[in-house]
Amino acid sequence: MNKLFSFLIILVMAFQIIRPIGLPGLKRRGDFWKLAIFAMVVFGLDVVLRPH
């Protein structure tokens, strides 16, 4: 699941650079870093909440 999510977030970031998505907060090409921050938070939560 993590590999799939990583691949999808990279695709969305690349798409954001090519053509902005247009969602609130993602209206400019330079806002792709916000997607990276979101991905790091999600991966952090995954590590903390994983039942090992």
Backbone as a printed PyTorch tensor [residue, N CA C, xyz], in Angstrom:
tensor([[[  0.8240,  -1.1930,   0.0000],
         [  0.0000,   0.0000,   0.0000],
         [  0.8670,   1.2560,   0.0000]],

        [[  1.9610,   1.2310,   0.7680],
         [  2.8310,   2.3970,   0.8110],
         [  3.4760,   2.6760,  -0.5400]],

        [[  3.8510,   1.6250,  -1.2500],
         [  4.4660,   1.8160,  -2.5660],
         [  3.4570,   2.4080,  -3.5460]],

        [[  2.2290,   1.9440,  -3.4890],
         [  1.1820,   2.4740,  -4.3570],
         [  0.9120,   3.9420,  -4.0360]],

        [[  0.8030,   4.2640,  -2.7460],
         [  0.5700,   5.6490,  -2.3490],
         [  1.7390,   6.5370,  -2.7620]],

        [[  2.9620,   6.0370,  -2.6150],
         [  4.1420,   6.8120,  -3.0210],
         [  4.0980,   7.1110,  -4.5070]],

        [[  3.7830,   6.1200,  -5.3010],
         [  3.7130,   6.2950,  -6.7440],
         [  2.6160,   7.2920,  -7.1200]],

        [[  1.4590,   7.1780,  -6.4790],
         [  0.3540,   8.0850,  -6.7860],
         [  0.6760,   9.5250,  -6.3900]],

        [[  1.3010,   9.7370,  -5.2510],
         [  1.6060,  11.0980,  -4.8240],
         [  2.6610,  11.7220,  -5.7410]],

        [[  3.5970,  10.9240,  -6.2290],
         [  4.5920,  11.4370,  -7.1860],
         [  3.9110,  11.8180,  -8.4900]],

        [[  2.9630,  11.0200,  -8.9400],
         [  2.2240,  11.3610, -10.1540],
         [  1.4220,  12.6430,  -9.9840]],

        [[  0.7660,  12.7890,  -8.8350],
         [ -0.0240,  13.9940,  -8.5800],
         [  0.8860,  15.2210,  -8.4930]],

        [[  2.0560,  15.0690,  -7.8800],
         [  2.9980,  16.1890,  -7.7940],
         [  3.4840,  16.5910,  -9.1820]],

        [[  3.7840,  15.6050, -10.0290],
         [  4.2210,  15.9110, -11.3890],
         [  3.1010,  16.5960, -12.1720]],

        [[  1.8780,  16.1160, -12.0000],
         [  0.7420,  16.7310, -12.6770],
         [  0.5410,  18.1620, -12.1990]],

        [[  0.7610,  18.4000, -10.9020],
         [  0.6180,  19.7430, -10.3430],
         [  1.6370,  20.6970, -10.9660]],

        [[  2.8470,  20.2160, -11.2250],
         [  3.8710,  21.0620, -11.8360],
         [  3.5130,  21.3580, -13.2890]],

        [[  2.9980,  20.3630, -13.9990],
         [  2.6550,  20.5440, -15.4130],
         [  1.4080,  21.4050, -15.5660]],

        [[  0.3640,  21.0530, -14.8250],
         [ -0.9120,  21.7820, -14.8920],
         [ -1.5330,  21.7940, -13.5050]],

        [[ -1.6560,  22.9520, -12.8860],
         [ -2.1890,  23.0090, -11.5230],
         [ -3.5710,  22.3580, -11.4000]],

        [[ -3.7710,  21.6820, -10.2790],
         [ -5.0080,  20.9400, -10.0380],
         [ -6.1880,  21.8830,  -9.8660]],

        [[ -5.9930,  22.9910,  -9.1650],
         [ -7.0480,  23.9850,  -9.0090],
         [ -7.8400,  23.8790,  -7.7250]],

        [[ -7.4840,  22.9430,  -6.8600],
         [ -8.1500,  22.8560,  -5.5640],
         [ -7.6880,  24.0110,  -4.6840]],

        [[ -8.4630,  24.3660,  -3.6750],
         [ -8.0200,  25.4470,  -2.7840],
         [ -6.6460,  25.1290,  -2.1770]],

        [[ -5.7270,  26.0500,  -2.3370],
         [ -4.3650,  25.8460,  -1.8590],
         [ -3.4440,  25.2220,  -2.8780]],

        [[ -3.9840,  24.7700,  -3.9930],
         [ -3.1690,  24.1390,  -5.0410],
         [ -3.4270,  24.8020,  -6.3940]],

        [[ -3.4720,  26.1080,  -6.4060],
         [ -3.8180,  26.8250,  -7.6310],
         [ -2.5970,  27.2290,  -8.4570]],

        [[ -1.3930,  27.1860,  -7.8630],
         [ -0.1860,  27.5610,  -8.5900],
         [  0.7100,  26.3470,  -8.7700]],

        [[  1.5830,  26.3830,  -9.7540],
         [  2.4970,  25.2670,  -9.9960],
         [  3.4560,  25.0730,  -8.8370]],

        [[  3.8300,  26.1560,  -8.1880],
         [  4.7800,  26.0740,  -7.0860],
         [  4.2090,  25.4850,  -5.8150]],

        [[  2.9400,  25.1450,  -5.8090],
         [  2.3080,  24.5770,  -4.6160],
         [  2.4780,  23.0650,  -4.5130]],

        [[  3.2940,  22.4800,  -5.3800],
         [  3.4740,  21.0290,  -5.3280],
         [  4.1310,  20.5970,  -4.0150]],

        [[  4.8640,  21.4870,  -3.3610],
         [  5.5110,  21.1460,  -2.0930],
         [  4.4770,  20.8340,  -1.0140]],

        [[  3.2760,  21.3990,  -1.1190],
         [  2.2260,  21.1100,  -0.1430],
         [  1.8080,  19.6370,  -0.2240]],

        [[  1.8440,  19.0890,  -1.4240],
         [  1.5340,  17.6630,  -1.5870],
         [  2.6150,  16.8010,  -0.9360]],

        [[  3.8690,  17.2350,  -1.0190],
         [  4.9600,  16.4950,  -0.3840],
         [  4.8180,  16.5210,   1.1340]],

        [[  4.4460,  17.6710,   1.6880],
         [  4.2270,  17.7740,   3.1400],
         [  3.0930,  16.8390,   3.5610]],

        [[  2.0060,  16.8330,   2.7890],
         [  0.8770,  15.9450,   3.0720],
         [  1.3260,  14.4860,   3.0640]],

        [[  2.1440,  14.1060,   2.0810],
         [  2.6240,  12.7210,   1.9930],
         [  3.4890,  12.3630,   3.1990]],

        [[  4.3560,  13.2820,   3.6330],
         [  5.1960,  12.9970,   4.7980],
         [  4.3560,  12.8180,   6.0570]],

        [[  3.3160,  13.6100,   6.2070],
         [  2.4340,  13.4720,   7.3670],
         [  1.7110,  12.1300,   7.3260]],

        [[  1.2270,  11.7400,   6.1730],
         [  0.5210,  10.4640,   6.0530],
         [  1.4560,   9.2970,   6.3450]],

        [[  2.6850,   9.3410,   5.8210],
         [  3.6380,   8.2700,   6.0980],
         [  4.0280,   8.2450,   7.5750]],

        [[  4.1470,   9.4210,   8.1910],
         [  4.4320,   9.4790,   9.6240],
         [  3.3240,   8.8500,  10.4410]],

        [[  2.0900,   9.1620,  10.1000],
         [  0.9480,   8.5560,  10.7940],
         [  0.9140,   7.0400,  10.5950]],

        [[  1.2720,   6.6060,   9.4020],
         [  1.3020,   5.1740,   9.1120],
         [  2.3160,   4.4660,  10.0120]],

        [[  3.4740,   5.0720,  10.1990],
         [  4.5080,   4.4700,  11.0480],
         [  4.0650,   4.4530,  12.5080]],

        [[  3.4550,   5.5440,  12.9580],
         [  3.0440,   5.6380,  14.3640],
         [  1.8700,   4.7100,  14.6530]],

        [[  0.9360,   4.6080,  13.7480],
         [ -0.2880,   3.8500,  14.0110],
         [ -0.2280,   2.3940,  13.5690]],

        [[  0.8570,   1.9820,  12.9580],
         [  0.9780,   0.5920,  12.4840],
         [  0.9990,  -0.3550,  13.6870]],

        [[  0.1850,  -1.4030,  13.6620],
         [  0.0790,  -2.2950,  14.8330],
         [  1.1700,  -3.3630,  14.8840]],

        [[  2.4250,  -2.9610,  15.1120],
         [  3.4980,  -3.9550,  15.2530],
         [  3.8940,  -4.0960,  16.6650]]])
